[in-house]
């Protein structure tokens, strides 16, 4: 930090030097606060990047899992529909056979 001196031909006033010292201490305090804030901001940036990366990983995993589960559900419902169709056809065939036998018995 730059150090300022008063010219030798200007007499140093006690009040002026106290004000100068007070301003210097305030500047140093503000500098310390700014350095602390910058350090904290850099730490937060690192944490935010980590959180963002974890969120992307979670999103990717969740999307993949959702796709796989939805495919399983789709296949299962398709098989249930096929089984129901065959059951209905079997029931229709059974009714037709019974009706044919009943007609044969009556005739």
Secondary structure, 3 states (H helix, E strand, C coil): CCCCCCCCCCCCCHHHHHHHHHHHHHHHHHHHHHHHHHHHHHHHHHHHHHHHHHHHHHHHHHHHHHHHHHHHHHHHHHHHHHHHHHHHHHHHHHHHHHHHHHHHHHC
